[in-house]
Amino acid sequence: MNRLAIRLLTLAMLSLTLAAAPVVSVVYAAPDNEPPPPPKKKKKSEARPGIEQTAFADGYRAAYAAIYERHDYASAIAQLKSLGRDDTAAVANLIGYSYRQLGDYKVSQIWYERALKADPNHVKTWQYYGLWQVEQGNRDQAQYHLNRIAQLTGTTSEEYRSLAAALEKPPGTGLVY
C-alpha cells in the first residue's frame, strides 16, 4: 500500500509540474503597458514592499500614457527615469522609444542596447530597435532584428508584423509604427 501511495504522489507532483510549465512560457508575450515585475529584494526587513511596487506601477502606467496617448515624450522620459528602474528592459525600451520619437537617435540607441542587455529576449525592444535600424537605413540589421523576433515569438506576433511591414516599404518611406 505504501508503494502505491508513493507512486500516486509522484504522479500527482509530476502532473502539477507539467500543468504549470506553460504559464512560464507566456512571459515574452506580455504587453509593455504592464510594468515589469519588482526586483528581487535581498532584505526581508523592508517595511512595505507592496506600496513601493504600486507606486512604480502607477508611475510606469502614467509614463506609458504620456508616450502613447499624449505623445509627450520628454515628460515620459523624466517620469521613467524618476522611477529608479531604468535598468529593466521595459523601462529602458520606453526611454529609447521616446528619444527616437524626439529624433535623438544616438541616445535612443544607447537605451535600446541597455534594454537588450537587461533582457536579451525582450521582444518589444527588438521591434523598436529594428524600426530604429530601418529609419537609419540599416536594413540588414533590421532584418537581423526581425529574425530574432521570429525566433522568440514566431511570425504572427504584432512585433514581427510591424517590423516586417516596415522592411517591405522602399527605403525613405514612412514607417508603420
Protein Blocks (a to p, Z undefined) as FASTA:
>chain_A
ZZmmmmmmmmmmmmmmmmmmmmmmmmmmpcfkbccdddddfbfkbfblmlmmmmmmmmmm
mmmmmmmmnopaklmmmmmmmnopambfklmmmmmmmmmmnopaklmmmmmmmmmmmmmm
lmklmmmmmmmmmmnopamlmmmmmmmmmmmnojmbfklmmmmmmmmpcghiacfZZ
